[in-house]
């Protein structure tokens, strides 16, 4: 049983949904990155979604764009990011770890080499944000050769055929969008049409996690009420990083408390 399967089964037995925080590795600095992630885990994160810093994150809004800029300005290299992942895996052997990346980072030093590096670091899944499912199949083949699950995005306005393809080819979980556009807590989260989730379920997809605009506990509850298996929260967390990046103690406390509040909303009545 892989880590995602184990997580979802454990949560089901507890009548809980998953809460999955996102941060960019190396934000605000490579040195603080591990402490940031540990604060998220201490707050109750069920899994992690981590971004490799990239100069042109086209699927992200201004908050996460600035996180990428901070990480790169602090001198974060891809090797630093993978070193942090490796440490997290060593400390938390059962925790699912997903990467959100852009295609340039996958192909720049060779696709096979990238996925081998992921496997060696203990990464469970990779979502390539700028590659749709049809174009992503060649990446998926490489991912699976190295035991890494390919993740695809299910847009709210996707055709039935697209949703069927996403369901067929995603492993671990499906990244379900609450709305079109880019990431950001500035734009209100919208509950997905239950028909989208039902179509994924009909096609026997991996559990869908709802992302984009998840910023409050009521957003997490709405995601679960709509039938999602959990919620992914990025920009609201990264905003805390931006606000407290120069005060490590305050940063760790704020992150832990925020995740505790969001995780508490995952209980299924």
C-alpha positions in Angstrom: 0.0 0.0 0.0 1.5 3.4 -0.9 1.5 6.4 1.4 -1.5 8.1 -0.2 -3.6 5.0 0.1 -2.6 4.5 3.7 -3.4 8.2 4.5 -6.8 8.1 3.0 -7.7 4.8 4.6 -6.5 6.1 8.0 -8.5 9.3 7.6 -11.6 7.4 6.5 -11.4 5.3 9.7 -11.3 8.5 11.7 -14.1 10.2 9.7 -11.8 13.0 8.5 -10.8 14.6 5.3 -7.2 15.4 4.4 -5.6 18.8 4.9 -2.6 19.3 2.6 -0.6 22.5 2.9 1.6 23.9 0.1 4.9 25.9 0.4 7.7 26.7 -1.9 10.9 25.0 -0.9 13.6 27.5 0.1 11.0 30.2 1.1 12.0 32.3 2.9 15.5 30.8 3.0 16.9 27.3 2.5 17.9 27.3 6.1 14.4 28.0 7.4 12.6 25.7 4.9 12.8 22.6 7.0 11.5 24.5 10.1 8.6 25.8 8.1 7.7 22.3 6.9 8.0 20.9 10.4 5.6 23.6 11.7 3.1 22.5 9.1 3.4 18.9 10.2 3.2 19.8 13.9 0.0 21.6 13.1 -1.5 18.4 11.7 -0.8 18.3 8.0 -1.9 15.0 6.6 0.4 15.3 3.5 2.6 17.9 1.9 2.6 19.6 -1.5 5.9 21.3 -2.1 7.0 23.6 -4.9 10.4 23.6 -6.5 11.4 27.3 -6.9 11.0 28.5 -10.5 11.4 31.8 -12.2 8.2 31.7 -14.2 5.4 30.0 -12.2 2.6 30.7 -14.7 -0.1 28.8 -12.8 0.4 30.8 -9.6 -0.9 34.1 -8.5 1.1 36.9 -7.0 1.5 35.5 -3.5 3.2 32.3 -4.6 5.0 34.1 -7.4 6.7 36.2 -4.7 7.5 33.0 -2.7 9.4 31.7 -5.7 11.2 35.0 -6.0 12.2 35.0 -2.3 13.4 31.4 -2.5 15.6 32.1 -5.6 16.9 35.4 -4.2 17.9 33.5 -1.0 20.1 31.3 -3.2 17.9 28.2 -3.1 19.2 25.6 -5.7 17.3 22.5 -6.7 19.9 20.5 -4.8 19.0 22.4 -1.7 15.3 21.7 -2.3 15.9 18.0 -2.6 18.1 18.0 0.5 15.2 19.4 2.5 12.8 16.8 1.0 15.3 14.0 1.9 15.4 15.3 5.5 11.6 15.5 5.8 11.3 11.9 4.4 13.9 10.7 6.9 12.0 12.4 9.8 8.5 11.4 8.7 8.7 8.1 6.9 4.9 7.6 6.4 4.0 11.2 5.3 2.9 11.6 1.7 5.1 14.2 -0.1 4.0 15.6 -3.4 5.9 18.0 -5.7 4.3 20.7 -7.8 6.7 21.7 -10.6 6.9 23.2 -14.0 7.9 21.2 -17.1 11.2 23.1 -17.6 12.5 21.9 -14.3 11.6 18.3 -15.3 13.3 18.3 -18.7 16.2 20.7 -18.1 18.5 18.0 -16.8 16.7 15.0 -18.3 13.3 13.6 -17.4 14.6 10.2 -16.3 17.2 11.9 -14.1 14.5 14.1 -12.5 12.2 11.3 -11.5 15.1 9.2 -10.3 16.1 12.1 -8.1 12.5 12.3 -6.8 12.5 8.7 -6.0 15.8 8.8 -4.1 14.6 11.8 -2.1 11.4 10.0 -1.1 8.9 12.0 -3.2 5.5 10.2 -3.6 4.0 12.2 -6.5 4.7 14.9 -9.0 2.2 17.4 -10.6 3.5 19.3 -13.6 1.4 22.4 -13.4 1.8 23.6 -17.0 1.3 20.2 -18.7 -2.3 18.9 -19.3 -3.1 15.2 -19.1 -2.8 14.4 -22.8 0.7 16.0 -23.1 1.7 14.6 -19.7 1.5 10.9 -20.5 5.2 10.7 -21.6 6.1 12.2 -18.2 3.8 9.8 -16.4 5.6 6.8 -18.0 8.9 8.1 -16.7 7.4 8.8 -13.3 6.0 5.3 -12.9 9.3 3.7 -13.9 10.7 5.3 -10.8 7.7 4.6 -8.5 6.5 8.2 -8.5 2.8 8.8 -8.9 1.7 11.2 -11.7 -0.9 13.8 -10.6 -3.2 15.7 -13.0 -5.5 18.7 -12.6 -9.2 18.5 -13.0 -10.5 21.9 -14.0 -14.1 22.9 -13.0 -15.1 23.4 -16.7 -13.4 20.2 -18.0 -15.2 18.1 -20.6 -16.3 14.6 -19.6 -13.5 13.1 -21.8 -10.9 15.2 -20.0 -12.2 14.2 -16.6 -12.2 10.6 -17.7 -8.5 10.9 -18.8 -7.6 12.7 -15.5 -9.3 9.9 -13.5 -7.6 7.2 -15.6 -4.0 8.6 -15.4 -3.8 10.2 -11.9 -2.4 8.1 -9.1 -2.3 9.1 -5.4 -4.9 11.8 -5.8 -6.5 14.2 -8.3 -5.9 17.9 -8.0 -9.5 19.3 -8.3 -9.7 23.1 -9.0 -12.4 25.1 -7.2 -12.3 27.7 -10.0 -10.4 28.6 -13.2 -7.4 31.0 -13.2 -4.3 31.0 -11.0 -3.7 30.2 -7.4 -4.5 32.7 -4.7 -6.5 33.3 -1.6 -7.3 36.7 -2.9 -9.9 35.2 -5.2 -12.8 33.5 -3.4 -12.9 29.7 -3.4 -15.9 28.3 -5.2 -17.4 24.9 -4.3 -17.0 22.6 -7.2 -20.0 21.2 -9.1 -20.8 17.9 -7.5 -21.2 16.6 -11.0 -17.4 17.0 -11.5 -16.6 14.9 -8.4 -19.3 12.4 -9.3 -17.8 12.0 -12.8 -14.4 11.4 -11.3 -15.9 8.9 -8.9 -17.7 7.2 -11.8 -14.4 6.8 -13.6 -12.8 5.3 -10.4 -10.4 8.1 -9.9 -8.0 8.5 -7.1 -9.5 10.7 -4.3 -9.9 14.3 -5.3 -8.3 17.1 -3.3 -9.7 20.6 -3.8 -7.4 23.5 -4.3 -7.3 27.2 -5.3 -8.7 29.8 -2.9 -8.7 27.5 0.2 -8.1 30.1 3.0 -10.5 29.5 5.8 -11.9 26.5 7.8 -15.3 27.0 6.2 -13.6 26.5 2.8 -12.3 23.1 4.0 -15.8 22.1 5.2 -17.3 23.2 1.8 -14.8 21.1 0.0 -15.7 18.0 2.0 -19.4 18.7 1.8 -19.1 18.8 -2.0 -17.6 15.3 -1.9 -13.8 16.1 -2.1 -11.5 13.9 0.0 -9.7 16.9 1.4 -8.3 20.3 0.6 -5.0 21.8 -0.5 -4.1 25.3 0.9 -1.2 27.3 -0.5 -1.5 31.1 -0.8 -3.0 31.6 2.7 0.0 29.7 4.2 2.5 31.5 2.0 1.0 34.8 3.0 1.9 34.0 6.6 5.5 33.2 5.5 5.6 36.6 3.8 4.3 38.4 6.9 6.6 36.8 9.4 9.7 35.8 7.3 12.1 37.8 9.5 10.8 36.4 12.9 11.4 32.7 13.0 9.6 32.1 16.3 6.5 34.0 15.3 6.6 32.4 11.9 6.6 28.9 13.3 3.9 29.6 15.8 1.6 31.3 13.2 2.0 28.4 10.7 1.3 25.7 13.3 -1.8 27.5 14.7 -3.2 28.1 11.2 -2.8 24.5 10.2 -4.3 23.3 13.5 -7.4 25.5 12.7 -7.7 24.2 9.1 -7.2 20.6 10.1 -9.9 20.8 12.8 -12.3 21.6 10.0 -11.7 18.2 8.3 -13.9 16.3 10.7 -16.8 14.7 8.9 -20.1 14.7 10.8 
